[in-house]
Amino acid sequence: MTGIFVKNWNGLPNKAKTCVLIAGLLLLSVIVQQTGNAQWLPDWRAEQHVQEGIELVYNYQLDSARTKFQKVVDRHPEHPGGHFFVAMVDWMRILVNLEDTSLDERFYEQLERVIDLSDKILDRRSHDIGALFFKGGAIGFRGRLRAHREQWVRAANDGRRALPIVRKAKRLSPDNADIMLGEGIYNYYAAVIPEMLPWVRPFLIFFPSGDKEEGLEQLRTASKEGRYAGIESAYFLMQILYFNENKYREGFEISQMLYERFPGNPLFHRYYGRFNVALGRWDEAYKTFSSVIDRYNEGVEGYNTHAIREAKYYVGQYLFNRNKLEEALDHYAAVIEYSNELDTDNQSGFIILATLRTGMIYDALEQRERALEYYRKVRSMDDYQGSRNLADRYIQNPYNRGGMVREIKPNKFSE
């Protein structure tokens, strides 16, 4: 569902970073959450349940989705397909709250069941493309979670196991649009990572070379034509356009489509808000993130502390831009409070920028001593987007509200 987030990247030794990147390239090539066609499931009724369940998963109606997938398991307990999709219900819950490890063991057990059942089929029919995909997908998702949990060696081993399985499946079905998801992601990252980090190139000599533009086109095709992987492809493409390519207009169109089609999905909801911020569509961003806050307050599943922290930050930024400083101050205070709970390993961009803006607001309200208190806090924090330099500037000379830049670049918080 999402890329591999690496915590404390700068603190990792080069060997560990290399392991992460190689694992990432391998794992990204085997992301097959919703790949398939009718021949990969036992019968048309199982196909129907899976199709309906996929829609429910993406709309974050996870209990209903599990019920649909469980029907496939009950009808065909020895087929890996139903078990795989049941596991994907837990995967969506894990993604929405990556800090919560309570579902990890159950998720691993479900994936082991998929691998075992796939192997039984492959022992009889080594070219069974459905079994290949479900096995490759299970190993790949296990590796992705291990990478999230910073178990780099295990993640890399899963990547090495999964890659030949996916290659074999591709040879058996080379024109399948769903397969283009994995191909596109591999092509893109195999080209981009060596450009960004030249030191990793020697470790990638045994991997096929990538092509960034071809990868993007494959993702676009998969998002439009993929029967099972269309939504997943659109989601991955949207992330790349936001975090890597800065192609906000194209990404916005995808985010709008995903949010309108699946309004119950908290991840799609938040991305739609982010792209509105990126494009300077502040009124719509304010409306979007205000509704995130409302859903959090209503206790809607998936709208957790991470979601409301992000929403409070952007609503605060909207209010700050419109000189509603007292209201903005309340939102930034909430961001700081939530961050004190969430930032267990390092300081997030949220708390750093919220602290800086709090100082700026106190300057604008002519409360200089309070402003200096917050600027000094920023000086003691990690540097984020030049935050320390700005704090130094405002310590020397009070923040001048009249000199502010109205259009503020988006802050790409990676969660």
BELHU-V493258 format. One record per residue. N is the residue number from 1. RES is the residue in one letter. SS is DSSP state (a for helix, b for strand, c for the rest). PSI is psi in degrees with one decimal (* if undefined). Layout:
<<N | RES | SS | PSI> <N | RES | SS | PSI>>
//
This chain:
<<1 | M | c | -36.8> <2 | T | c | 168.4> <3 | G | c | 175.7> <4 | I | c | 117.3> <5 | F | c | 128.1> <6 | V | c | 117.3> <7 | K | c | 147.0> <8 | N | c | 44.8> <9 | W | a | -46.3> <10 | N | a | -20.7> <11 | G | a | -4.3> <12 | L | c | 142.0> <13 | P | c | 160.1> <14 | N | a | -38.4> <15 | K | a | -43.7> <16 | A | a | -40.0> <17 | K | a | -42.6> <18 | T | a | -43.5> <19 | C | a | -42.8> <20 | V | a | -47.9> <21 | L | a | -42.4> <22 | I | a | -43.5> <23 | A | a | -41.0> <24 | G | a | -45.0> <25 | L | a | -44.0> <26 | L | a | -46.7> <27 | L | a | -37.9> <28 | L | a | -23.5> <29 | S | c | -5.6> <30 | V | c | 21.7> <31 | I | c | 104.3> <32 | V | c | 44.8> <33 | Q | c | -47.1> <34 | Q | c | 36.6> <35 | T | c | 152.1> <36 | G | c | 174.0> <37 | N | c | -175.5> <38 | A | a | -32.5> <39 | Q | a | -13.8> <40 | W | a | -7.4> <41 | L | c | 154.3> <42 | P | c | -36.1> <43 | D | c | 175.3> <44 | W | a | -29.8> <45 | R | a | -39.5> <46 | A | a | -39.9> <47 | E | a | -43.4> <48 | Q | a | -45.3> <49 | H | a | -40.7> <50 | V | a | -44.3> <51 | Q | a | -45.4> <52 | E | a | -38.9> <53 | G | a | -37.9> <54 | I | a | -44.5> <55 | E | a | -40.4> <56 | L | a | -39.1> <57 | V | a | -48.9> <58 | Y | a | -23.5> <59 | N | c | 9.8> <60 | Y | c | 35.8> <61 | Q | c | 71.7> <62 | L | a | -35.7> <63 | D | a | -40.7> <64 | S | a | -38.0> <65 | A | a | -44.1> <66 | R | a | -38.7> <67 | T | a | -42.9> <68 | K | a | -48.1> <69 | F | a | -33.1> <70 | Q | a | -29.7> <71 | K | a | -37.0> <72 | V | a | -42.0> <73 | V | a | -43.8> <74 | D | a | -37.0> <75 | R | a | -33.9> <76 | H | c | 70.5> <77 | P | c | -21.5> <78 | E | c | 2.4> <79 | H | c | 137.5> <80 | P | a | -19.2> <81 | G | a | -51.9> <82 | G | a | -42.3> <83 | H | a | -37.7> <84 | F | a | -46.7> <85 | F | a | -32.0> <86 | V | a | -41.8> <87 | A | a | -32.6> <88 | M | a | -21.6> <89 | V | a | -45.8> <90 | D | a | -34.1> <91 | W | a | -40.9> <92 | M | a | -40.6> <93 | R | a | -39.1> <94 | I | a | -43.5> <95 | L | a | -39.4> <96 | V | a | -26.3> <97 | N | c | 79.4> <98 | L | c | -19.5> <99 | E | c | -18.9> <100 | D | c | 118.5> <101 | T | c | 8.8> <102 | S | c | -22.8> <103 | L | c | -1.4> <104 | D | a | -51.8> <105 | E | a | -41.6> <106 | R | a | -39.4> <107 | F | a | -45.6> <108 | Y | a | -42.3> <109 | E | a | -40.4> <110 | Q | a | -41.1> <111 | L | a | -37.7> <112 | E | a | -37.9> <113 | R | a | -42.9> <114 | V | a | -45.0> <115 | I | a | -45.0> <116 | D | a | -45.3> <117 | L | a | -37.6> <118 | S | a | -42.1> <119 | D | a | -37.0> <120 | K | a | -38.2> <121 | I | a | -43.6> <122 | L | a | -26.0> <123 | D | a | -30.1> <124 | R | a | -38.7> <125 | R | c | 94.2> <126 | S | c | -16.3> <127 | H | c | 19.8> <128 | D | c | 107.6> <129 | I | a | -32.6> <130 | G | a | -47.0> <131 | A | a | -37.4> <132 | L | a | -43.9> <133 | F | a | -43.1> <134 | F | a | -37.5> <135 | K | a | -48.0> <136 | G | a | -40.4> <137 | G | a | -41.4> <138 | A | a | -44.8> <139 | I | a | -41.4> <140 | G | a | -43.2> <141 | F | a | -34.4> <142 | R | a | -42.8> <143 | G | a | -37.1> <144 | R | a | -43.9> <145 | L | a | -39.3> <146 | R | a | -35.3> <147 | A | a | -41.3> <148 | H | a | -35.2> <149 | R | c | 9.0> <150 | E | c | 30.4> <151 | Q | c | 73.1> <152 | W | a | -43.3> <153 | V | a | -44.9> <154 | R | a | -38.7> <155 | A | a | -44.6> <156 | A | a | -39.9> <157 | N | a | -39.5> <158 | D | a | -39.8> <159 | G | a | -44.3> <160 | R | a | -34.5> <161 | R | a | -35.6> <162 | A | a | -34.5> <163 | L | a | -49.7> <164 | P | a | -28.1> <165 | I | a | -45.1> <166 | V | a | -38.7> <167 | R | a | -41.4> <168 | K | a | -42.3> <169 | A | a | -38.0> <170 | K | a | -39.4> <171 | R | a | -33.3> <172 | L | a | -25.7> <173 | S | c | 69.4> <174 | P | c | -22.8> <175 | D | c | 6.6> <176 | N | c | 124.9> <177 | A | a | -31.3> <178 | D | a | -35.9> <179 | I | a | -24.0> <180 | M | a | -19.0> <181 | L | a | -57.2> <182 | G | a | -41.4> <183 | E | a | -43.7> <184 | G | a | -42.9> <185 | I | a | -42.6> <186 | Y | a | -48.8> <187 | N | a | -42.9> <188 | Y | a | -53.9> <189 | Y | a | -30.2> <190 | A | a | -26.9> <191 | A | a | -38.0> <192 | V | a | -42.7> <193 | I | a | -44.8> <194 | P | a | -29.2> <195 | E | a | -40.4> <196 | M | a | -35.2> <197 | L | c | 82.3> <198 | P | a | -29.3> <199 | W | a | -17.6> <200 | V | a | -12.8> <201 | R | a | -44.1> <202 | P | a | -25.8> <203 | F | a | -8.7> <204 | L | a | 11.7> <205 | I | c | -21.6> <206 | F | c | 3.8> <207 | F | c | 148.0> <208 | P | c | 144.5> <209 | S | c | 159.5> <210 | G | c | 172.1> <211 | D | c | 108.4> <212 | K | a | -50.4> <213 | E | a | -38.5> <214 | E | a | -39.4> <215 | G | a | -42.8> <216 | L | a | -41.7> <217 | E | a | -38.1> <218 | Q | a | -38.8> <219 | L | a | -39.2> <220 | R | a | -43.0> <221 | T | a | -45.6> <222 | A | a | -37.3> <223 | S | a | -29.1> <224 | K | a | -33.1> <225 | E | a | -14.8> <226 | G | c | 131.2> <227 | R | c | -41.0> <228 | Y | c | -32.6> <229 | A | c | 8.3> <230 | G | a | -47.5> <231 | I | a | -42.1> <232 | E | a | -39.1> <233 | S | a | -42.9> <234 | A | a | -40.4> <235 | Y | a | -45.8> <236 | F | a | -43.0> <237 | L | a | -42.3> <238 | M | a | -42.8> <239 | Q | a | -43.3> <240 | I | a | -43.3> <241 | L | a | -31.4> <242 | Y | a | -52.6> <243 | F | a | -31.5> <244 | N | a | -41.5> <245 | E | a | -15.9> <246 | N | c | 31.5> <247 | K | c | 77.6> <248 | Y | a | -33.2> <249 | R | a | -48.8> <250 | E | a | -42.9> <251 | G | a | -36.8> <252 | F | a | -43.0> <253 | E | a | -38.7> <254 | I | a | -45.1> <255 | S | a | -38.8> <256 | Q | a | -42.6> <257 | M | a | -46.3> <258 | L | a | -42.0> <259 | Y | a | -40.3> <260 | E | a | -34.4> <261 | R | a | -35.9> <262 | F | c | 70.6> <263 | P | c | -14.6> <264 | G | c | -2.9> <265 | N | c | 115.6> <266 | P | a | -29.1> <267 | L | a | -45.6> <268 | F | a | -38.0> <269 | H | a | -47.5> <270 | R | a | -37.9> <271 | Y | a | -37.1> <272 | Y | a | -42.1> <273 | G | a | -41.8> <274 | R | a | -43.5> <275 | F | a | -33.2> <276 | N | a | -39.9> <277 | V | a | -46.6> <278 | A | a | -32.5> <279 | L | c | 3.7> <280 | G | c | 19.0> <281 | R | c | 69.2> <282 | W | a | -34.4> <283 | D | a | -43.9> <284 | E | a | -36.3> <285 | A | a | -43.9> <286 | Y | a | -45.3> <287 | K | a | -43.1> <288 | T | a | -50.2> <289 | F | a | -26.0> <290 | S | a | -36.7> <291 | S | a | -29.3> <292 | V | a | -44.5> <293 | I | a | -43.5> <294 | D | a | -44.3> <295 | R | a | -35.3> <296 | Y | a | -46.9> <297 | N | a | -28.0> <298 | E | c | -6.1> <299 | G | c | 25.0> <300 | V | c | 133.1> <301 | E | c | 137.2> <302 | G | c | -17.9> <303 | Y | c | 84.4> <304 | N | c | -167.1> <305 | T | a | -35.1> <306 | H | a | -41.6> <307 | A | a | -46.3> <308 | I | a | -31.6> <309 | R | a | -47.5> <310 | E | a | -44.5> <311 | A | a | -42.4> <312 | K | a | -37.9> <313 | Y | a | -49.0> <314 | Y | a | -34.3> <315 | V | a | -40.3> <316 | G | a | -38.8> <317 | Q | a | -39.9> <318 | Y | a | -47.7> <319 | L | a | -39.4> <320 | F | a | -46.1> <321 | N | a | -28.6> <322 | R | c | 16.7> <323 | N | c | 21.9> <324 | K | c | 72.1> <325 | L | a | -39.4> <326 | E | a | -41.4> <327 | E | a | -41.8> <328 | A | a | -39.2> <329 | L | a | -41.0> <330 | D | a | -41.0> <331 | H | a | -41.2> <332 | Y | a | -34.8> <333 | A | a | -39.0> <334 | A | a | -40.3> <335 | V | a | -44.6> <336 | I | a | -41.9> <337 | E | a | -47.0> <338 | Y | a | -37.5> <339 | S | a | -35.6> <340 | N | a | -27.9> <341 | E | a | -38.9> <342 | L | a | -32.1> <343 | D | c | 79.4> <344 | T | c | -29.2> <345 | D | c | -42.0> <346 | N | c | 174.6> <347 | Q | c | 129.8> <348 | S | c | 162.4> <349 | G | a | -29.4> <350 | F | a | -51.7> <351 | I | a | -34.8> <352 | I | a | -49.1> <353 | L | a | -33.3> <354 | A | a | -37.9> <355 | T | a | -43.4> <356 | L | a | -47.0> <357 | R | a | -30.6> <358 | T | a | -43.4> <359 | G | a | -41.0> <360 | M | a | -38.6> <361 | I | a | -43.8> <362 | Y | a | -35.4> <363 | D | a | -46.6> <364 | A | a | -28.7> <365 | L | c | 7.5> <366 | E | c | 38.7> <367 | Q | c | 74.8> <368 | R | a | -42.0> <369 | E | a | -40.0> <370 | R | a | -39.7> <371 | A | a | -47.4> <372 | L | a | -36.0> <373 | E | a | -43.9> <374 | Y | a | -35.2> <375 | Y | a | -39.7> <376 | R | a | -33.5> <377 | K | a | -42.2> <378 | V | a | -38.8> <379 | R | a | -28.4> <380 | S | a | -5.6> <381 | M | c | 172.2> <382 | D | c | 152.9> <383 | D | c | 132.2> <384 | Y | c | 115.3> <385 | Q | c | 41.7> <386 | G | c | 23.2> <387 | S | a | -38.5> <388 | R | a | -41.1> <389 | N | a | -40.2> <390 | L | a | -41.1> <391 | A | a | -42.7> <392 | D | a | -42.6> <393 | R | a | -43.1> <394 | Y | a | -19.8> <395 | I | a | -39.7> <396 | Q | a | -41.7> <397 | N | c | 124.8> <398 | P | c | 146.1> <399 | Y | c | 130.4> <400 | N | c | 106.7> <401 | R | a | -37.1> <402 | G | a | -18.3> <403 | G | a | 12.0> <404 | M | c | 153.8> <405 | V | c | 121.0> <406 | R | c | -44.8> <407 | E | c | 114.8> <408 | I | c | 131.6> <409 | K | c | 148.2> <410 | P | c | 146.7> <411 | N | c | 117.2> <412 | K | c | 81.1> <413 | F | c | 128.6> <414 | S | c | 73.3> <415 | E | c | *>>
//
